[in-house]
Amino acid sequence: MGALEEGHYMDELEENDVELESEPEPEFESDKEVREAVRILLEGIGEDCEREGLKRTPHRVAKAFREGTKGYNKKPRDIVKDALFPEADSGHINGHPGGACGMVVVRDLDLFSYCESCLLPFSIRCHVSYLPSSNRVVGLSKLSRVADVFAKRLQNPQNLVKEVCAALNASIKPAGVAVVLQCWHVPFPENLILSSDWIRVCSSARSGAFEENGSLWNDFCALLRLKEVNGIECSNTLQNWCPSLKSTVNGKNMCHNKSYSSMVSAVVSVLRAFGEDPLRKELISTPYRYVQWLMRFKTSKTPDFKSILNLNTSGEWKKEMVMANGHESKICYELSLPFCSQCEHHLIPFYGSVHVGWFGNREHEIDRAHLLALVHFYACKLQVQERMTRQIAEAVHAWCDKGVAVVVEANHICMISRGIEKVRSSTATISVLGKFGTDPAARASFLQSIANCTG
């Protein structure tokens, strides 16, 4: 409390921030290769590796990949060996191993993995059950840790669920194991509408008594349904999984382009750096697919926003009449404009919705399609959410200078797929210009319209 009383708290924070920022990170040999590869990729999409926002991007990406693939260096047996505990009479209930009363179920384990087809992270909700045997139970956290070992490798849902099930079966030696995975893969930008449109696959695997006794599997599924888990009729096929699998990758054409060829080689070096075999059949086309993804965010020239925001009175827009500084004014707004962008700090997608409000009249009526084009332009490049919010507001304000408010709501996959792993977190940013900056009633009306629309 002394620091607070003396008013030194903020100074202390600032000093600590400086120390933390300048503290050298441990050097890993594989990081050097990844950092160099990331520089090649950034140059390939037309970026300047020395600009302020990108200076440490190679370091951040290398660290993220290292954390996201650390499962290659771990063995499930080493995790479980000290966490098996004797429990009298476990495994001998109701006449068969485990019995209905002996089943252990751990639900809603939030994990993430990197897709082996495109190197983009995907989120996972894992549900595990096992039937104790030999009078032994396992520490519950170990079920999550074992699943995480295999999630922290390049994966697809079908392979991941089988590996988790087999590893638990081998390390715990239970009477049976059942695993269900709900996996979500980000769609590619042209298909992204809302987060609910993420590509979803539910995969399952079982062993021992869960295979032999259908009623045990039904009990497990029933317990999951109590937690409102849908889709237990699991699909163990990759047919509709990664969006990159639906696109045709022409490696020969890409390699004819010198820039593409160097970018593809850079991704190959990344795969080798964290211990993968680029010649493994599932990874043969992965470097090409990842480069195709990055090229969606290639830098481009600033368009003529007067043409993008050209008047179009045929479209429908929402409007409200509010009292602004004692006078009745019209607030126009377009809500839930979808976007997908790429975080310039970690080269990982973030996605969500943009809401735009402006003080309008007959001369300032903007069609939704034009706003979508504007949002798309600013989103389809390496970005940070704060900058994108301001840029959209300034672009609209240049056309309609009475007043503009922009709110961006986004989910950042880098909040899931790195050490922090904050699943289901979201970020909102706001930028106001003109009347919206001076009129609290107008601001409140616009923000309430967003709340009414999005719930």
Secondary structure by P-SEA (a helix, b strand, c coil): cccccccaaaaaaaaaaaaaaaccccccaaaaaaaaaaaaaaaaaccccccccccaaaaaaaaaaaaaccccccccccccccccccccccccccccccccccbbbbcccccccccccccccbbbbbbbbbbbcccccccaaaaaaaaaaaaaccccaaaaaaaaaaaaaaaccccbbbbbbbbbbbccccccccccccbbbbbbcccccccccaaaaaaaaaaaaaacccccccccccccccccccccccaaaaaacaaaaaaaaaaaaaaaaaccccccccccaaaaaaaaaaaaacccccccccccccccccbbbbbbbbbcccbbbbbbbccccccccccccccbbbbbbbbbbbbccccccccaaaaaaaaaaaacccccaaaaaaaaaaaaaaacccbbbbbbbbbbccccccccccccbbbbbbbbcccccccaaaaaaaaaaaaaaac
